[in-house]
Amino acid sequence: MVVEERTYVLHTGVSMAEYLRIYETEGLPAQKPILGGFLGYFVTEFGVQNQLVHLWAYADLEDRRARRAELAKNAQWQGCLAKIRPMILSMENRIMYPTGFSPIRSLPVQTGQADTALA
């Protein structure tokens, strides 16, 4: 199992509420059935301002690659990207491997097919 951490910083002056509205109503509904493994979406209170962090779980890097390739072909996702991409100043991705004692390894995650425990 791998967890992808995606961190975006929005341009100063971009409405965080507007970005989140577009993403919640257009982006997330396109992503969840394809990517599965949605762990959460977060905004910062302290530290870097206008920052968003979202976490996605995958079986492995090949699972991530295949799901991201499928998402790239999705018209609804591409429509959402056309709206939110200009709002983003910077993007950073990290792949993380949870340790054997991390509680996240046993959490149920919606994969798009059915609820399953992370392996």
Buried (B, 14 or more C-beta within 10 A) or exposed (E): BBBBBBBBBBEEEBEBEEBBEBBEEBBBEBBBBBBBBBBEBEEBEEEEEBBBBBBBBBBEEEBBEEBBEEBEEBEBBEEBBEBBEEBBEEEEEEEEEBEEEBEBBEEEBBBBEEEEEBE
